[in-house]
Amino acid sequence: MTKDAGNMIQTLTIAIQAHTRAGDIINTYFPYLTAVEGIKLGAIIFEKNVHTLSCCG
């Protein structure tokens, strides 16, 4: 488990409770490079073909 799991769980909990869509997460600012930015990168796969992305989304 990552040391930042609490931050990631909190972010996802708020997103789920607010019925947040993948596009909302994609358009939200996440400081780079943090563990919770992985949530944004994960959301991108719902709207883009990951095989066409650069290394940084």
C-alpha positions as CSV (number, residue, x, y, z in Angstrom):
1,M,0.0,0.0,0.0
2,T,1.3,3.5,-0.8
3,K,1.9,6.0,1.9
4,D,-0.5,8.3,0.1
5,A,-3.4,5.8,0.0
6,G,-5.4,8.0,2.5
7,N,-5.3,11.0,0.2
8,M,-6.3,8.8,-2.8
9,I,-9.2,7.2,-0.9
10,Q,-10.5,10.6,0.4
11,T,-10.4,12.0,-3.2
12,L,-12.3,9.0,-4.6
13,T,-14.8,9.1,-1.7
14,I,-15.7,12.7,-2.4
15,A,-15.9,12.0,-6.2
16,I,-18.2,9.1,-5.7
17,Q,-20.4,10.9,-3.2
18,A,-20.7,13.8,-5.6
19,H,-21.6,11.5,-8.6
20,T,-18.5,12.8,-10.4
21,R,-17.9,11.6,-13.9
22,A,-14.6,10.7,-15.5
23,G,-14.6,14.0,-17.5
24,D,-15.0,16.0,-14.3
25,I,-11.9,14.3,-12.8
26,I,-10.0,14.8,-16.0
27,N,-10.8,18.6,-16.0
28,T,-9.8,18.9,-12.3
29,Y,-6.3,20.3,-11.5
30,F,-4.1,17.7,-9.7
31,P,-0.6,18.8,-8.8
32,Y,2.0,16.8,-10.8
33,L,3.6,14.4,-9.7
34,T,1.6,13.2,-6.8
35,A,0.0,9.9,-6.0
36,V,-3.6,11.3,-6.3
37,E,-2.8,12.4,-9.8
38,G,-3.1,8.7,-10.6
39,I,-6.8,9.1,-10.1
40,K,-6.9,11.7,-13.0
41,L,-4.8,9.4,-15.2
42,G,-7.1,6.5,-14.4
43,A,-10.1,8.6,-15.4
44,I,-8.5,9.4,-18.7
45,I,-8.8,5.8,-19.8
46,F,-12.6,6.1,-19.8
47,E,-12.4,8.8,-22.5
48,K,-9.2,8.3,-24.5
49,N,-7.4,5.4,-26.2
50,V,-4.4,5.0,-23.9
51,H,-2.3,3.6,-26.8
52,T,-2.4,7.1,-28.4
53,L,-1.2,9.0,-25.3
54,S,2.2,10.3,-24.6
55,C,4.1,9.2,-21.5
56,C,2.4,11.9,-19.5
57,G,-1.3,11.6,-20.6
